[in-house]
């Protein structure tokens, strides 16, 4: 980060990635808890020599002697494994900044690589590992620490590559296997594996494995998740926490929770192969773009379909199936949300940059790649972004949460043609699923956007409401990233929406959340 960016951040209040610490009484011991928390979450900046009180920033006024002393204290501890397990900082990550005559010592803490986590204190990860949530540090539970340790070992011993004892061909759903082989044949028409018997084929694709070190063999956890029967997947030795859920919400009736749903209800074998295709068929119908048939297989004509397919495959491939939580996909007229337990093994910036990918479930990735999904070269983000760019839709936004860990991708489907918008005829209602002007409700009972709002602001406000509908914890900065605006523009639109009673904030600005005022429908 440049000095200018750092100075701009220093003027802000504490946040998920910014912490002030007073150093009047010496180097603060709480520094290391925040160090661990930032390293184990998304990284951040610690400013030494400033404290925040009642929303106001009060500098300590550090002198050269104090700064030199605190620098030495930091590096002495940073190189002591008994104090902190890993230090990712270099000299350039520690700097002295001056704002309005006040000198401060600034530490830029990067997000730790997955194989360095957990970053812990005092020589023991249990009870000494921290993560960041809103503007506070919290001590990780033993189960959270174990999940981080498992992620650190994932490339050597991944969760989905484990051989399951006592699993047989009876645990494979044969109609699913037939469908998988048919799709493999269509994609690889002259492949020699097409002539193999089922067991040999399953071994080739990684669903069945032989361990050359100890001679054990059997079905892999990933193979059962992809092709197995529901009761075999949810067995205690496989994935007892497994649950997949697609909810279609196309109605404006608040009493109707969903218009359609796909989940393990006993009418189908809820493996990942079946869930992927059942859900994709539903989601593809939400896209205002055509498709075509080639033989018995549907061939998408647009990059939007390819992007949607890739996003869904990524959701299933990168999920942490060992963690409490479920895969949830929600389809609306104006947006699609995909949520899976666990954070990514790379940063969000690395994901968008592409060309770099670390997969938590390499066996599942392999099984999807044989069907043409789940790019391994790190180009998944480019494929998803291109599909939305080609349709002039807002850039898909990826967010991560902690406590519990989960990753969300929001894909907004909306028209960018502002010529069809006028302040007089666009009616804003929380019940409006469509954010495009064509889908907005025009009933006089719904809330009306103020006439002083421009067509561009009308569209922006519609998009903000949909983003909040999909993620009530979304920050203004995240909204700005999705909409391609600066934070100040988003704040202006938020203020208008609040003035018109369409949304409100619950709790503090730092750790609260947004709510759509459904109860105001028909009151204006």
C-alpha positions, -999 to +999 in steps of 0.1 A: +000+000+000+012+035-008+018+061+019-012+081+006-035+052+009-023+045+044-028+081+054-063+080+040-071+049+061-056+064+093-083+090+091-111+064+093-125+047+124-116+011+133-129-016+110-124-052+100-089-043+086-079-013+107-069-012+144-055+016+165-035+009+196-022+034+222+015+030+231+018+055+259+025+028+284+048+008+262+044-017+234+009-030+239+006-068+245-028-068+227-009-060+195-001-097+191-037-108+194-046-084+166-016-095+146-028-132+148-064-121+140-054-101+109-031-129+097-058-155+101-085-135+084-080-110+056-049-090+067-050-055+080-032-024+093-023-018+130-015+018+138+006+022+170+004+056+187-033+063+182-064+054+201-100+056+192-124+068+219-161+076+213-155+077+176-127+102+179-090+095+171-065+107+198-028+105+189-001+096+215+025+119+200+053+093+197+088+107+195+118+092+177+131+073+208+097+056+214+094+047+177+129+031+177+121+012+209+088-001+196+103-012+163+129-032+182+103-047+205+083-058+175+111-075+156+124-092+187+091-109+193+084-114+156+114-136+152+106-156+184+086-187+176+077-189+213+058-157+209+043-159+174+043-190+151+048-171+118+058-136+107+050-127+071+062-091+074+093-075+058+110-042+066+087-024+041+056-035+060+067-014+090+068+023+085+066+056+103+037+078+091+029+114+100-005+129+098-012+165+109+021+166+128+015+133+147+039+104+142+027+068+142+042+034+137+022+015+111+023-023+106+008-038+074-002-074+083-008-096+052-032-125+052-012-156+060-009-183+033-032-213+040-002-235+048+010-211+075-023-210+094-031-209+121-009-180+131-009-184+169+008-171+200+028-186+229+037-219+213+003-235+213-024-230+187-052-241+210-064-211+231-039-188+214-053-183+179-074-153+169-095-141+140-110-108+131-147-102+131-160-066+124-136-044+144-128-069+172-105-099+177-119-131+190-102-163+203-108-193+179-124-224+192-105-257+191-127-268+162-119-237+142-082-243+149-084-279+137-101-267+105-072-244+098-047-271+105-066-294+081-065-267+054-028-263+059-024-301+051-051-301+024-026-304-005-010-334+010-040-351+025-072-335+013-105-342+029-121-355-003-092-378-012-095-400+019-103-436+013-134-447+031-134-481+048-161-507+040-176-487+011-186-509-020-202-505-054-235-507-035-229-472-023-226-458-058-259-446-074-259-465-107-282-441-126-258-412-116-228-432-128-245-440-161-253-402-165-217-393-156-203-417-181-226-405-208-215-369-203-179-380-203-185-399-236-201-368-252-171-347-242-144-373-249-159-393-277-127-413-286-113-416-251-100-451-242-117-450-208-151-452-224-144-489-230-135-497-194-158-515-170-173-493-142-147-501-115-118-494-138-134-462-150-141-451-114-104-457-105-092-437-135-113-407-126-103-408-089-135-420-074-118-452-064-081-451-053-052-474-044-028-461-018+006-473-029+022-465+005+002-489+027-016-510+000-051-499+011-077-492-015-114-481-017-138-454-027-127-419-020-148-394-001-150-372-032-161-401-054-190-409-030-200-373-027-201-369-065-217-403-074-230-419-043-264-425-027-276-400-002-274-422+029-239-433+019-228-396+016-243-386+050-230-416+068-209-408+099-176-419+082-182-399+050-198-364+053-223-364+081-228-326+078-236-327+041-266-308+029-273-291-004-301-266-010-314-246-039-342-222-033-360-204-061-376-171-050-395-157-079-426-145-060-432-110-045-455-126-019-437-123+015-457-153+028-442-176+002-407-187+013-398-201-022-414-209-055-393-241-059-367-259-040-342-287-046-329-304-014-324-340-001-361-348+003-358-385-004-371-383-040-337-383-056-301-392-047-287-359-035-251-363-047-231-334-062-235-346-098-273-346-095-275-314-075-252-296-100-273-304-130-307-300-113-297-266-100-280-254-131-311-261-152-331-239-128-305-211-127-301-211-165-338-203-169-332-171-149-308-157-175-324-135-202-303-152-228-310-181-252-295-216-254-295-244-280-295-282-281-268-303-297-279-339-298-292-347-263-270-322-245-278-285-240-251-262-255-250-227-242-247-200-268-237-173-244-208-166-220-233-160-193-243-196-192-207-207-192-200-182-163-230-195-143-219-231-148-184-222-136-196-203-106-217-232-095-189-257-100-166-235-080-191-233-051-192-271-049-155-277-054-141-252-029-166-259-001-153-270+033-175-301+038-159-308+072-174-276+086-209-271+100-231-254+075-247-262+042-244-252+005-271-228-004-280-214-038-307-189-041-322-179-075-342-147-080-354-128-110-327-102-106-298-121-089-282-154-080-265-160-047-242-190-039-230-197-004-207-225+008-191-232+042-154-223+045-132-195+032-110-198+002-074-209+005-063-179-015-073-142-010-102-126-028-077-104-046-058-134-058-090-150-070-100-120-091-064-117-104-066-153-118-037-176-129-034-189-093-056-215-077-054-237-047-082-262-043-095-276-011-110-306-028-087-317-057-106-350-062-139-332-067-122-307-089-108-336-110-143-352-113-158-319-125-130-311-148-136-343-167-170-329-175-155-295-185-162-275-154-141-261-126-110-247-143-077-256-126-055-230-141-070-202-120-091-188-149-125-195-132-128-158-121-121-146-156-147-169-171-173-157-145-165-121-150-165-123-188-200-137-188-213-108-168-192-082-186-206-094-220-241-086-207-232-053-191-242-067-157-224-056-125-192-075-117-199-106-095-189-100-060-172-125-037-173-120+000-161-140+030-174-142+065-160-155+097-179-171+127-190-192+109-166-193+080-184-191+047-179-177+011-207-160-008-208-151-045-235-127-056-243-124-094-266-096-102-287-099-133-299-065-144-302-043-175-278-014-178-301+005-203-309+036-183-329+051-212-358+030-201-358+046-166-376+077-155-380+089-119-418+092-124-425+056-135-400+035-115-416+023-083-392+010-056-404-018-034-387-044-013-410-069-030-396-060-064-375-090-074-363-075-107-339-046-104-341-038-141-367-012-151-387-038-170-393-058-138-400-030-114-435-029-100-457+000-111-485-004-086-494+029-068-492+010-035-455+005-037-428+030-026-419+057-051-384+069-056-380+106-050-383+127-083-350+144-075-332+111-081-317+107-115-323+076-137-287+065-128-294+068-091-327+049-095-308+020-110-281+022-084-306+022-056-324-008-070-291-027-072-282-017-036-315-031-023-309-064-041-273-066-027-287-061+008-314-087+001-287-113-007-263-102+021-275-081+050-239-078+063-225-063+031-204-032+036-206+001+016-171-007+003-183-041-010-213-024-026-190+001-043-168-027-056-198-045-071-213-014-086-181+001-099-187+033-079-168+051-052-179+047-016-192+083-014-216+077-042-229+045-025-233+064+008-255+091-010-278+064-024-279+047+010-290+079+026-318+084+000-331+049+006-331+054+043-349+088+040-376+070+020-380+043+045-368+015+021-339+003+042-326+009+077-295+000+097-297-024+127-270-019+153-238+002+150-222+012+118-192-011+125-209-044+135-246-039+125-264-050+095-289-038+069-327-046+068-351-040+040-383-023+053-408-048+040-434-034+065-434-001+047-450-015+016-481+004+008-475+031+034-462+058+011 
